[in-house]
Amino acid sequence: MAGCNELVEMVKHNDLNAQNFLDRNEEIPFEQLSNYVGSAGKYTPLVKWIEVALDKHDLEGLEIIDTPGLNDPIVSRTIQTSQFLEKCDVVFLLSYTGQFLSADDMTLLQKTLPHNGIRNAVLVGSKFDSVILDQRNMPFGQVLRETAAELRDYSKQVLTRSDTPSNGISEAIRKMKSENPYFISSLLFAVAGKIQKGINLSAEEKHIIENLCRFSGFRKDDVKFLLDVSGIGEIKKKLASVRQDKDKIIAEKIASLFRDNQGKYIDLLERINIDARRHKMQLETVDVSELEQKLKFYNTALNSIRDKVKNCLDLQVPKAAKVVKHIQLCIEINMQEHKDFVVDEKTGIYVTGFFCKKTETITTRRASVTDAVQNLHGFANEAKRYVAEEIEQIFDKQAIKHELKDIILKGFDTSNPDFDENDIITPVEILLEQLTIPIEKRRLIC
């Protein structure tokens, strides 16, 4: 509540009318970004998310999504980030190796990252140089291996303890458990770059490099050595691998989509093509009076069967209504399964009154707003998927097609020379292929 109050006060302090900014997209120059981020940003309390585009070759084809702060009171920011992360090809959890997988890191894993949809999750230990400096003197290669092994073992233990039903089974945790963490030092990577370009090191960089020299075998002037120890190259390899996998997945999906629909659309196009050629031939060989006579014949016959066709389609309405009722019931039952999320319960005994003392027992139940909203989104997505599947089966198109064809053929004098079955049946078949069921979502989800 304190965070929410702070946002309200920021809006008042900056003299903003929130209604003027809600549900609005705005493109701003990069120089004005500071007005929309940080505690001093004028519009910070109203921002849902920000997209920044940079003209950098190294970032070509990449989209980087940063998570909001753990204590961000704007729930929509956390939810929006989760929705973005579900579409990501890889999620990197950056954890400072000096406090590896801290309580805040685990809260981020369990509360902020989505529990489903994560395809690739990688644990990255940052500032690896600082944790190495805490070790006793030994050869640098040895300290590197032993420190990495200790952190790997520790991460497995922490992730295993956290991957329990009571915490919510997180797909991100499972992915991280299945792959060893990466350890990086951006400082050593920067030092290697500066040495390569002949740029002077900062005082902090010099201090850390000098301290690392106490380990025998540390080569402070060897650019390749520093780049290898920095671990950044391994992260780049991981990204390249993810990119290759993504290209392969996209290619497979396109090929599958083409295979699945090729026959259906070729058949439909062929029927349209035949129909168009027949009409073209009629226009070239038949005079206007014959066409008018044929049109009159068709209109008379169609008017005679109009009610029968309407009745055929009207009879489908009760069937559809019954299916919709069944869908509603199933959704209501499924709704109960989505009410189960973690609720903290605390009971306290309080003494009130000065002269006449009275003891009260107060039980407080609290749940994360983010958990509740994500739970609601999960239910809505599952309900939409179920509705889409059921609606697809609501009508038997083949049965309707045969019944309509039977009604139409019986309504026409097939011995009449003006009658051509394809003039009527082909358009009906094409229309039935395009049949969709318009149903308002609010009637289905109660």
C-alpha positions as CSV (number, residue, x, y, z in Angstrom):
1,M,0.0,0.0,0.0
2,A,2.9,2.3,0.7
3,G,4.1,1.9,-2.9
4,C,0.7,2.7,-4.3
5,N,0.4,5.7,-2.1
6,E,3.8,6.9,-3.3
7,L,2.5,6.7,-7.0
8,V,-0.6,8.7,-6.2
9,E,1.5,11.3,-4.5
10,M,3.9,11.5,-7.5
11,V,0.9,12.0,-9.8
12,K,-0.4,14.9,-7.5
13,H,3.1,16.4,-7.1
14,N,3.6,16.4,-10.9
15,D,0.1,17.9,-11.4
16,L,-0.9,15.1,-13.8
17,N,-4.4,14.1,-14.9
18,A,-4.1,10.4,-15.1
19,Q,-7.2,10.0,-17.3
20,N,-5.5,11.9,-20.0
21,F,-2.6,9.3,-20.2
22,L,-4.3,5.9,-19.7
23,D,-4.5,3.6,-22.7
24,R,-2.3,5.9,-24.8
25,N,0.8,5.1,-26.9
26,E,3.3,7.9,-27.3
27,E,6.6,8.1,-29.3
28,I,9.2,10.3,-27.6
29,P,12.8,11.4,-28.5
30,F,15.5,9.5,-26.6
31,E,16.6,12.7,-24.9
32,Q,13.2,12.8,-23.1
33,L,13.5,9.3,-21.7
34,S,14.4,10.5,-18.2
35,N,10.9,12.0,-17.9
36,Y,9.4,8.5,-18.1
37,V,11.8,6.4,-15.9
38,G,13.3,6.5,-12.4
39,S,12.0,8.1,-9.2
40,A,12.4,11.6,-10.6
41,G,10.6,10.9,-13.9
42,K,7.5,13.1,-14.3
43,Y,5.4,10.4,-16.0
44,T,7.0,7.4,-14.2
45,P,3.9,6.5,-12.1
46,L,1.7,6.2,-15.3
47,V,4.1,4.2,-17.5
48,K,3.1,0.6,-18.3
49,W,6.1,-0.2,-20.4
50,I,8.8,1.5,-22.6
51,E,10.3,0.3,-25.8
52,V,13.7,1.7,-26.7
53,A,15.2,1.3,-30.3
54,L,18.9,1.6,-30.7
55,D,20.8,1.7,-34.0
56,K,23.5,-0.8,-32.9
57,H,24.8,-3.6,-35.2
58,D,25.5,-5.9,-32.1
59,L,21.8,-5.8,-31.3
60,E,20.5,-6.5,-34.8
61,G,17.6,-9.0,-34.6
62,L,17.6,-9.0,-30.8
63,E,14.9,-7.7,-28.4
64,I,15.9,-7.4,-24.8
65,I,13.3,-7.3,-22.1
66,D,14.1,-6.1,-18.6
67,T,11.9,-7.1,-15.6
68,P,10.4,-4.4,-13.3
69,G,11.6,-3.9,-9.8
70,L,10.5,-6.5,-7.2
71,N,8.6,-3.9,-5.2
72,D,7.0,-2.2,-8.2
73,P,3.4,-1.4,-7.0
74,I,2.1,-1.2,-10.6
75,V,0.9,-4.8,-11.1
76,S,0.3,-4.2,-14.8
77,R,4.0,-3.7,-15.4
78,T,4.8,-7.1,-13.9
79,I,2.0,-8.8,-15.8
80,Q,3.0,-7.1,-19.1
81,T,6.6,-8.2,-18.5
82,S,5.4,-11.8,-17.9
83,Q,3.5,-11.8,-21.2
84,F,6.6,-10.5,-23.0
85,L,8.8,-13.1,-21.3
86,E,6.5,-16.0,-22.4
87,K,7.3,-15.1,-26.0
88,C,11.1,-14.8,-25.4
89,D,13.4,-17.4,-26.9
90,V,15.7,-17.3,-23.8
91,V,15.5,-15.8,-20.3
92,F,18.7,-14.9,-18.5
93,L,18.5,-14.5,-14.7
94,L,21.4,-12.4,-13.6
95,S,22.5,-13.0,-10.0
96,Y,25.5,-11.4,-8.2
97,T,27.9,-14.3,-7.3
98,G,28.8,-12.5,-4.1
99,Q,25.2,-13.2,-2.9
100,F,24.3,-16.0,-5.4
101,L,20.6,-16.7,-5.7
102,S,19.6,-14.4,-2.9
103,A,16.1,-14.2,-1.5
104,D,15.3,-11.4,-4.0
105,D,16.5,-13.5,-6.9
106,M,14.3,-16.4,-5.8
107,T,11.3,-14.1,-5.4
108,L,11.9,-12.8,-8.9
109,L,11.9,-16.4,-10.2
110,Q,8.8,-17.4,-8.3
111,K,6.7,-14.2,-8.5
112,T,7.8,-12.2,-11.5
113,L,8.8,-14.7,-14.2
114,P,5.8,-16.6,-15.7
115,H,5.3,-20.2,-14.6
116,N,4.6,-21.4,-18.1
117,G,5.8,-20.7,-21.6
118,I,9.5,-20.3,-20.9
119,R,11.3,-22.2,-23.6
120,N,14.9,-21.5,-22.5
121,A,16.1,-20.2,-19.1
122,V,19.7,-19.6,-18.2
123,L,21.2,-18.7,-14.8
124,V,24.1,-16.2,-15.1
125,G,26.4,-15.4,-12.1
126,S,27.7,-11.8,-12.5
127,K,30.8,-10.1,-11.1
128,F,32.7,-13.4,-11.0
129,D,35.9,-11.6,-10.4
130,S,34.7,-10.3,-7.0
131,V,33.9,-13.7,-5.6
132,I,37.3,-15.1,-6.8
133,L,39.0,-12.4,-4.8
134,D,37.4,-13.8,-1.6
135,Q,39.2,-17.2,-2.1
136,R,42.6,-18.2,-0.6
137,N,45.8,-18.0,-2.6
138,M,46.2,-20.8,-5.1
139,P,46.9,-21.2,-8.9
140,F,44.3,-19.1,-10.8
141,G,43.1,-22.1,-12.9
142,Q,42.4,-24.0,-9.7
143,V,40.5,-21.2,-8.0
144,L,38.5,-20.7,-11.1
145,R,37.4,-24.3,-11.3
146,E,36.7,-24.7,-7.5
147,T,34.8,-21.5,-7.2
148,A,32.6,-22.3,-10.3
149,A,32.0,-25.9,-8.9
150,E,30.9,-24.5,-5.5
151,L,28.5,-22.1,-7.0
152,R,27.1,-24.7,-9.4
153,D,26.4,-27.1,-6.5
154,Y,24.9,-24.3,-4.4
155,S,22.6,-23.3,-7.3
156,K,21.3,-26.9,-7.7
157,Q,20.5,-27.1,-4.0
158,V,18.6,-23.8,-3.9
159,L,16.7,-24.4,-7.1
160,T,15.7,-27.9,-6.0
161,R,14.4,-26.6,-2.7
162,S,12.4,-23.9,-4.5
163,D,10.8,-26.2,-7.1
164,T,8.0,-27.4,-5.0
165,P,4.1,-27.3,-5.5
166,S,3.8,-24.9,-2.5
167,N,5.9,-22.3,-4.3
168,G,4.2,-22.9,-7.7
169,I,6.0,-25.2,-10.1
170,S,8.1,-22.8,-12.2
171,E,9.2,-23.8,-15.7
172,A,12.1,-21.3,-15.5
173,I,13.5,-23.1,-12.4
174,R,13.2,-26.5,-14.1
175,K,15.1,-25.1,-17.2
176,M,17.9,-23.6,-15.0
177,K,18.2,-26.9,-13.1
178,S,18.8,-28.8,-16.3
179,E,21.8,-26.6,-17.4
180,N,24.9,-25.4,-15.6
181,P,25.0,-21.7,-14.8
182,Y,27.3,-19.3,-16.6
183,F,29.7,-17.1,-14.7
184,I,30.8,-13.8,-16.2
185,S,32.9,-10.7,-15.4
186,S,31.9,-7.6,-17.4
187,L,34.9,-5.9,-15.7
188,L,37.4,-8.3,-17.2
189,F,35.6,-8.1,-20.6
190,A,35.9,-4.3,-20.4
191,V,39.6,-4.5,-19.4
192,A,40.4,-6.8,-22.3
193,G,38.7,-4.3,-24.7
194,K,40.6,-1.3,-23.3
195,I,43.9,-3.1,-23.5
196,Q,43.2,-4.0,-27.1
197,K,42.4,-0.4,-28.0
198,G,45.2,1.1,-25.9
199,I,42.8,2.9,-23.5
200,N,43.8,3.5,-19.8
201,L,42.0,1.5,-17.1
202,S,39.9,3.2,-14.4
203,A,41.1,3.2,-10.8
204,E,38.6,0.4,-9.9
205,E,39.7,-1.7,-12.8
206,K,43.4,-1.3,-11.9
207,H,42.7,-2.2,-8.3
208,I,40.9,-5.4,-9.1
209,I,43.5,-6.5,-11.7
210,E,46.3,-6.0,-9.2
211,N,44.5,-8.0,-6.6
212,L,43.9,-10.9,-9.0
213,C,47.6,-11.0,-9.8
214,R,48.1,-12.6,-6.3
215,F,46.9,-15.8,-7.9
216,S,49.7,-17.5,-9.8
217,G,48.9,-17.9,-13.5
218,F,46.7,-14.8,-13.8
219,R,47.9,-13.1,-17.0
220,K,46.8,-9.4,-16.7
221,D,48.1,-8.3,-20.1
222,D,46.8,-11.3,-22.2
223,V,43.7,-10.1,-24.0
224,K,42.6,-13.6,-25.1
225,F,43.1,-14.9,-21.5
226,L,41.0,-12.1,-20.0
227,L,38.2,-12.6,-22.6
228,D,38.1,-16.3,-21.8
229,V,37.9,-15.7,-18.1
230,S,35.2,-13.0,-18.6
231,G,32.8,-15.7,-19.8
232,I,31.0,-13.3,-22.2
233,G,32.0,-15.4,-25.2
234,E,30.0,-18.4,-23.7
235,I,26.9,-16.2,-23.4
236,K,27.4,-15.1,-27.1
237,K,27.6,-18.8,-28.1
238,K,24.4,-19.5,-26.1
239,L,22.6,-16.7,-27.9
240,A,23.8,-17.9,-31.3
241,S,22.6,-21.4,-30.5
242,V,19.1,-20.0,-29.5
243,R,19.0,-18.0,-32.7
244,Q,19.7,-21.1,-34.8
245,D,17.1,-23.1,-32.9
246,K,14.6,-20.3,-33.5
247,D,15.2,-20.2,-37.2
248,K,14.8,-24.0,-37.4
249,I,11.5,-23.8,-35.4
250,I,10.1,-21.1,-37.6
251,A,11.0,-23.0,-40.7
252,E,9.4,-26.2,-39.4
253,K,6.2,-24.3,-38.4
254,I,5.9,-22.6,-41.9
255,A,6.5,-26.0,-43.6
256,S,3.9,-27.7,-41.3
257,L,1.3,-24.9,-41.9
258,F,1.9,-25.1,-45.6
259,R,1.5,-29.0,-45.6
260,D,-1.6,-28.9,-43.4
261,N,-3.5,-26.3,-45.5
262,Q,-2.1,-26.8,-49.0
263,G,-4.6,-29.5,-50.1
264,K,-7.6,-27.7,-48.6
265,Y,-6.9,-24.4,-50.3
266,I,-5.9,-25.9,-53.6
267,D,-9.2,-27.7,-53.7
268,L,-11.1,-24.5,-52.8
269,L,-9.2,-22.5,-55.5
270,E,-9.9,-25.2,-58.1
271,R,-13.6,-25.1,-57.4
272,I,-13.6,-21.3,-57.7
273,N,-11.5,-21.6,-60.9
274,I,-14.0,-24.1,-62.5
275,D,-16.9,-21.9,-61.5
276,A,-15.3,-18.8,-62.9
277,R,-14.4,-20.5,-66.2
278,R,-18.0,-21.8,-66.6
279,H,-19.4,-18.3,-66.0
280,K,-16.9,-16.9,-68.5
281,M,-18.0,-19.4,-71.1
282,Q,-21.6,-18.6,-70.5
283,L,-21.0,-14.9,-70.9
284,E,-19.2,-15.5,-74.2
285,T,-21.8,-17.9,-75.7
286,V,-25.2,-17.0,-74.2
287,D,-27.1,-13.8,-75.1
288,V,-28.7,-11.5,-72.5
289,S,-32.3,-12.7,-73.0
290,E,-31.2,-16.3,-72.2
291,L,-29.4,-15.2,-69.1
292,E,-32.4,-13.2,-67.9
293,Q,-34.6,-16.3,-68.5
294,K,-32.2,-18.4,-66.5
295,L,-32.0,-15.9,-63.7
296,K,-35.9,-15.8,-63.5
297,F,-35.9,-19.6,-63.3
298,Y,-33.4,-19.6,-60.5
299,N,-35.1,-16.9,-58.5
300,T,-38.5,-18.6,-58.7
301,A,-37.0,-21.9,-57.5
302,L,-34.9,-20.3,-54.8
303,N,-38.0,-18.4,-53.5
304,S,-39.9,-21.7,-53.3
305,I,-37.2,-23.3,-51.1
306,R,-36.2,-20.2,-49.0
307,D,-38.3,-21.3,-46.0
308,K,-36.9,-24.9,-46.1
309,V,-33.3,-23.6,-46.2
310,K,-34.1,-21.2,-43.3
311,N,-35.6,-24.0,-41.3
312,C,-32.6,-26.2,-41.9
313,L,-30.3,-23.6,-40.5
314,D,-32.7,-22.6,-37.6
315,L,-32.7,-26.2,-36.4
316,Q,-29.0,-25.8,-35.8
317,V,-29.6,-23.0,-33.2
318,P,-30.9,-25.3,-30.4
319,K,-28.0,-27.6,-30.9
320,A,-25.6,-24.7,-30.7
321,A,-27.3,-23.3,-27.6
322,K,-27.0,-26.7,-25.9
323,V,-23.2,-26.8,-26.7
324,V,-22.8,-23.3,-25.4
325,K,-24.6,-24.2,-22.2
326,H,-22.3,-27.1,-21.8
327,I,-19.2,-24.9,-22.4
328,Q,-20.5,-22.4,-19.7
329,L,-20.8,-25.3,-17.2
330,C,-17.4,-26.6,-17.9
331,I,-15.8,-23.2,-17.6
332,E,-17.6,-22.6,-14.2
333,I,-16.2,-25.9,-13.0
334,N,-12.8,-25.1,-14.3
335,M,-13.0,-21.7,-12.5
336,Q,-12.9,-23.5,-9.1
337,E,-9.5,-25.0,-10.0
338,H,-8.0,-21.5,-10.6
339,K,-8.9,-20.2,-7.1
340,D,-5.9,-22.1,-5.5
341,F,-2.9,-19.8,-5.0
342,V,-0.7,-19.0,-2.1
343,V,-2.3,-17.0,0.7
344,D,-0.3,-16.0,3.8
345,E,-2.2,-16.2,7.0
346,K,-1.1,-14.5,10.2
347,T,-2.9,-14.6,13.6
348,G,-2.1,-12.1,16.3
349,I,-3.6,-11.5,19.8
350,Y,-4.1,-7.9,20.7
351,V,-5.1,-6.2,24.0
352,T,-7.3,-3.1,23.7
353,G,-8.8,-0.7,26.1
354,F,-7.2,1.2,29.0
355,F,-9.5,0.7,32.0
356,C,-11.5,-2.2,30.6
357,K,-9.0,-4.4,28.9
358,K,-10.2,-6.7,26.1
359,T,-8.3,-9.4,24.2
360,E,-8.9,-9.7,20.5
361,T,-7.6,-12.4,18.1
362,I,-7.2,-11.0,14.6
363,T,-6.4,-13.2,11.6
364,T,-5.0,-11.5,8.6
365,R,-4.9,-13.2,5.2
366,R,-2.8,-11.7,2.4
367,A,-2.0,-12.8,-1.2
368,S,0.1,-11.3,-3.9
369,V,-1.9,-9.1,-6.3
370,T,0.4,-10.2,-9.1
371,D,-0.3,-13.9,-8.2
372,A,-4.0,-13.2,-8.3
373,V,-4.0,-11.4,-11.6
374,Q,-1.7,-13.9,-13.2
375,N,-4.0,-16.7,-12.0
376,L,-6.9,-14.8,-13.6
377,H,-5.0,-14.5,-16.9
378,G,-4.2,-18.2,-16.8
379,F,-7.9,-19.1,-16.3
380,A,-9.0,-16.7,-19.1
381,N,-6.4,-18.2,-21.6
382,E,-7.4,-21.7,-20.8
383,A,-11.1,-20.8,-21.1
384,K,-10.5,-19.2,-24.5
385,R,-8.6,-22.2,-25.7
386,Y,-11.4,-24.6,-24.6
387,V,-14.1,-22.4,-26.2
388,A,-12.2,-22.2,-29.5
389,E,-11.9,-26.0,-29.6
390,E,-15.6,-26.6,-28.7
391,I,-16.9,-24.0,-31.1
392,E,-15.0,-25.6,-34.0
393,Q,-17.1,-28.7,-33.5
394,I,-20.4,-27.0,-32.8
395,F,-21.8,-27.7,-36.3
396,D,-21.4,-30.7,-38.6
397,K,-20.7,-28.9,-41.8
398,Q,-20.8,-32.1,-43.9
399,A,-24.3,-33.0,-42.6
400,I,-25.6,-29.4,-43.2
401,K,-24.0,-29.4,-46.7
402,H,-25.8,-32.7,-47.7
403,E,-29.1,-31.5,-46.2
404,L,-29.0,-28.2,-48.1
405,K,-28.0,-29.9,-51.3
406,D,-30.9,-32.3,-51.0
407,I,-33.3,-29.4,-50.3
408,I,-32.0,-27.4,-53.3
409,L,-32.1,-30.2,-55.8
410,K,-35.6,-31.1,-54.8
411,G,-36.7,-27.5,-55.2
412,F,-35.5,-27.3,-58.8
413,D,-36.9,-28.9,-61.9
414,T,-33.8,-30.7,-62.8
415,S,-35.3,-31.7,-66.2
416,N,-35.4,-28.0,-67.2
417,P,-32.7,-27.2,-69.7
418,D,-31.9,-23.9,-67.8
419,F,-30.9,-25.9,-64.7
420,D,-27.2,-26.4,-64.0
421,E,-26.5,-28.0,-60.6
422,N,-23.0,-26.4,-60.4
423,D,-24.5,-22.9,-60.6
424,I,-26.2,-23.5,-57.2
425,I,-24.2,-26.1,-55.4
426,T,-20.7,-24.7,-55.9
427,P,-21.4,-21.3,-54.3
428,V,-23.2,-23.0,-51.4
429,E,-20.1,-25.3,-50.8
430,I,-17.8,-22.3,-50.9
431,L,-19.9,-20.4,-48.4
432,L,-20.1,-23.4,-46.0
433,E,-16.3,-23.6,-46.0
434,Q,-16.2,-20.0,-44.7
435,L,-18.8,-20.6,-42.0
436,T,-17.8,-19.1,-38.7
437,I,-19.7,-18.9,-35.3
438,P,-20.0,-15.3,-34.0
439,I,-20.4,-15.6,-30.2
440,E,-19.8,-12.9,-27.6
441,K,-17.1,-13.8,-25.1
442,R,-18.9,-12.3,-22.2
443,R,-21.8,-14.7,-22.7
444,L,-19.4,-17.7,-22.3
445,I,-17.2,-16.6,-19.5
446,C,-19.1,-15.8,-16.3
